[in-house]
Amino acid sequence: MRVMVIVKATADSEAGVMPSRELIEAMMKFNEELVKAGIMLAGDGLKPSSKGKRVHFSGTQRTVTDGPFAETRELIAGYWIWQVRSMEEAIEWARRCPNPMPGPSDLEIRPFVEPEDFGAEFTPELQEKEERLRNRLTDAGH
Amino acid sequence: MPATELGRTIDAVWRIESARIVAAVARIVRDVGLAEELAQDALVAALEHWPEAGLPQNPAAWLMTTARNKALDRIRQAALHRQKQQELGADADARGEQFTADPAADLEADHDIDDDMLRLIFTACHPVLAREAQVALTLKLIAGLSTGEIARAFLQSEPTIAQRIVRAKKALSNAKVPFEVPRGEALQARLAAVLEVIYLIFNEGYAATSGDDWMRPALCEEAQRLARMLAGLAPAEREVHGLAALLELQASRLRTRTDAEGKPILLLAQDRARWDWLLVNRGFAALALAQQQSGQPGPYELQAAIAACHASARTADATDWKAIVRIYDALARVQPSPVVQLNRAVAVGMAEGPAAALPLVQAIAEEGLLADYHLLPAVLGDLLAKLGRRAEARGEFERAAALAQNQRERALLLERARATLD
């Protein structure tokens, strides 16, 4: 299974405070462990939300707003994508992560939606089949 | 922490750490089977100790230290036993001779664990073992799968796999296989065996060779992990990156290889938007790493390069078939085989048209080396159909269907045979 491990933003990350040398080194070591275990697929840090934009959807309307965004605790400062065997394995790896922030901080682990979670209706073949069925039903209704 | 949660945590820690612990202990006791036994003793100790004492600050280090101490105890006991026997005038070689290592040298904390992991991988894939034993041992010791999981993945009974693993460990012990990374000329041959084991594991997941079970994706993921792990442990080995690249690129198409009913979709008909672009890019990166190493490209890297040609084409029509033919030429040089020739002929057919490819495939058929290979008549059928020779095409598709082991493939081929009548 694949998980996204989300580094939640803090006041520091939102203020653009760069990590200390010690933290950078600890993070590099941790990332190296992830690579060696073969579970690291991707990972990056993100700039503070002041550099971000939001595109708001409402019906057919799109409204673009500039960052920063107020709700710091809901924002993200970085992410990894890991390939793990279980949520427990992801938790165990997350436990080993150095605290990514100078103060208290959170990592959030979210499993990817897997193809089987979609159900089959997203594949073009089945869509086509349903379409045919619907047409038949409509035809029958006439 | 509630008991069930603790149990799951211990399980997760064990899966992450077991290979490293077995590797570190094996360096002390010089016996992989015994090392696994001692590592498991450490796990049992954790299962007894942690529910009362609570999870230690660093569970991985706790397990490692406990296992190492058990190994050193075992060596001391053996030495003591030997000493007593000597005092009794008994044959000094009678027992304990397997413990030839110097325990003091092994006490340096965290002595290069990466080397131990490499040694463990090479030992699990040692040539005294049959290929299927190498595969089972690699999954057990390096990937940390349980016997039951391996049995399920290979559609075998658990006792069969358990016995295979026990025998493999005994064979290593009996042959006194040294716990080491081979050097010099032996390295390349031994590395080739390791890569083949990983590739076999991937293929077992990629396409079941018989029956209805088209894929067992968990094995693909394990193989990808093993290949990435090996690339981290042996970064100067060109072909290791080649294999990693090949697996990432092949896995990127896993979810588009079958339709909703489980019928196979051929590469050129796949929905490229649904390829796993994260894995495609990882494949490109691994291929670039391979190409940066010295030496000549090996068969895995060349196959990865072909997969990369497909992945870099936005649409099937945009495929650079001429480049693919050139890579097949190189592949045919390093790994001459009629299957490579057949694939090359398919690429020639795409690059220059079916008329150019047909004589090539007919020549392969005349050699008779691929007489039982269903894809040979399948390719012939395809070329003949494209040339409008429908009756001949139909015969070839029917022959291919009769040879296909996989029911899904057989159905697809019969469908193509029928289509020649339209």
Interface residues (C-beta under 8 A of the other chain):
Chain A: E32 V35 K36 A37 G38 I39 L41 A42 I81 Q83 R85 S86 E88 E89 I91 E92 W93 R96 P115 A120 T123 P124 E125 L126 K129
Chain B: R8 T9 D11 A12 V13 R15 I16 A60 D114 E221 Q224 R225 L226 A227 R228 M229 G232 L233 R255 D259 A260 E261 D271 L278 L279 R282
